[in-house]
Amino acid sequence: MSRTGAYRAEPGSVASAQIAVRVGTYAWVIAGIIGTVVSTVNDGNVQQWILMSGIGIASGVLGLAFLRRKARGR
């Protein structure tokens, strides 16, 4: 097996991955807390699912923007 095709992590990629996991975990915790509150207040109606979808999309877009900004070195 040739060693020339071995994967080498780029400098800072491990740190970026750890930050991404941390940000994702925080986003899920916050969404869970908000979802629990909304579900309790509104007796679990359709509004809860719309809100959770919006929070999921927003947190995904914000996480992607954060990682792109980190990749640029800002």
C-alpha positions as CSV (number, residue, x, y, z in Angstrom):
1,M,0.0,0.0,0.0
2,S,1.4,3.4,-1.0
3,R,1.7,6.1,1.6
4,T,1.4,8.9,-0.9
5,G,-2.4,8.7,-0.9
6,A,-2.7,8.8,2.8
7,Y,-5.1,11.4,4.3
8,R,-3.4,14.2,6.2
9,A,-5.5,16.6,8.2
10,E,-5.0,20.3,7.4
11,P,-3.8,22.5,10.2
12,G,-6.7,23.6,12.3
13,S,-9.2,21.1,10.8
14,V,-9.4,19.2,14.1
15,A,-10.1,22.3,16.1
16,S,-12.7,23.4,13.5
17,A,-14.4,20.0,13.8
18,Q,-14.4,20.2,17.6
19,I,-16.0,23.7,17.4
20,A,-18.6,22.4,14.9
21,V,-19.6,19.6,17.2
22,R,-19.8,22.0,20.1
23,V,-21.9,24.5,18.2
24,G,-24.2,21.8,16.9
25,T,-24.6,20.3,20.4
26,Y,-25.5,23.8,21.8
27,A,-28.0,24.4,18.9
28,W,-29.7,21.1,19.6
29,V,-29.9,21.8,23.3
30,I,-31.4,25.2,22.8
31,A,-33.8,23.9,20.2
32,G,-34.9,21.2,22.6
33,I,-35.5,23.7,25.4
34,I,-37.5,26.0,23.1
35,G,-39.4,23.0,21.7
36,T,-40.3,21.8,25.2
37,V,-41.5,25.3,26.2
38,V,-43.5,25.8,23.0
39,S,-45.0,22.3,23.2
40,T,-46.1,22.9,26.8
41,V,-47.6,26.3,26.1
42,N,-49.4,25.4,22.9
43,D,-50.4,21.8,23.8
44,G,-48.2,20.4,21.1
45,N,-50.0,21.7,18.0
46,V,-48.7,22.2,14.5
47,Q,-47.1,25.5,15.4
48,Q,-44.5,23.5,17.3
49,W,-43.4,21.6,14.2
50,I,-43.2,24.8,12.1
51,L,-41.1,26.5,14.8
52,M,-38.8,23.5,15.2
53,S,-38.2,23.3,11.5
54,G,-37.4,27.0,11.4
55,I,-34.9,26.7,14.3
56,G,-33.3,23.7,12.7
57,I,-32.8,25.4,9.3
58,A,-31.6,28.6,11.0
59,S,-29.1,26.8,13.2
60,G,-27.8,24.9,10.2
61,V,-27.3,28.0,8.2
62,L,-25.7,29.8,11.1
63,G,-23.4,26.9,11.8
64,L,-22.3,26.7,8.1
65,A,-21.7,30.5,8.0
66,F,-19.6,30.1,11.2
67,L,-17.5,27.4,9.8
68,R,-16.9,29.2,6.5
69,R,-15.8,32.3,8.5
70,K,-13.5,30.2,10.6
71,A,-12.0,28.6,7.4
72,R,-11.2,32.1,6.1
73,G,-9.3,32.8,9.3
74,R,-11.5,35.5,10.8
